[in-house]
Amino acid sequence: MMKYAYILAGLMLFGCSGPKPIKVTERLFVLPTDKGPYWPFEDTVTVPLKKRFSQGYAETFRVNETRFRFVRDTLVTGLYDLQSVSKDHWVTNLSLRMPLRNDKFFLNIDFDLDGFHDLSFPEFENTVVYFFNKEKLAFDTSPVKFVYDYALLDREKLIYGSNTKRPDPYSWNIDIFSIAGRTKKYLLKAHIQLKRYTRRAGYDIIDASIYRCHNGSAANTTYIETIDIRKPYTDFSLRDFMIRLAHDKRYL
């Protein structure tokens, strides 16, 4: 009888010695409560995690008082569905592609300052933002995009500024825009001219040409004036300059 007990115990140990399930130590969605080294993008978790999604893995989380899950789209190859719970059923809110490289989705920024976190992710040199609609408890289906190098200039009017830069290292293109009403509306554009020092390393900020945008369009502009700056690069704050433009009553 003792002999059979040893055999049974051995079989049980053998059955438990198989490969253990992979433990996910990070999520693809960075939430407001998350703490950890989510920057820079490179890590040893994101790429294997994305592969698991392609194999049917689902990630569930709660944000903005709403429960969500992210799963592979069963109809379209390469698409993934962000779903929310409605009347005890999962309903697709957005169909998305995976962020590029080792990038992730972020839910830790409230771009329109309405008290609810918006969905964003980097795409090339842009930031893609899906605003959260607090009435529908879901994200807007049309995103807003702007250059990743951005700054909030006016909290009350929800005015942002971004440096779109140029292939030419001696000039910058600046966009001043509003996202009030969860819609991007261009207000001003500026073209800043730089010049390399002649006798030492570095650049001078020479001047800035200012343009007013009409009807929220980036293509419909009129020239206002050119501001003389003449400052070394190290003495020039682009953010302060954009704040000045956003609050100048002559322009807006």
Secondary structure, DSSP 8 states (H G I E B T S, - for coil): -HHHHHHHHHHHHHHT-S-------S-SEE-TT--S---SS--SSHHHHHHHHHTT--EEEEETTEEEEEEE-SSSTT-EEEEEEETTEEEEEEEE---STT--EEEEE-TT-SSS-EEEEEETTEEEEE-EETTTTEE-SS-EEEESSEEEEETTTTEEEEE---SSTTEEEEEEEE-GGG--EEEEEEEEEEEE-SSSSSEEEEEEEEEEESTT-SSSEEEEEEEEEEEEGGG--HHHHHHHHHT-TTT-
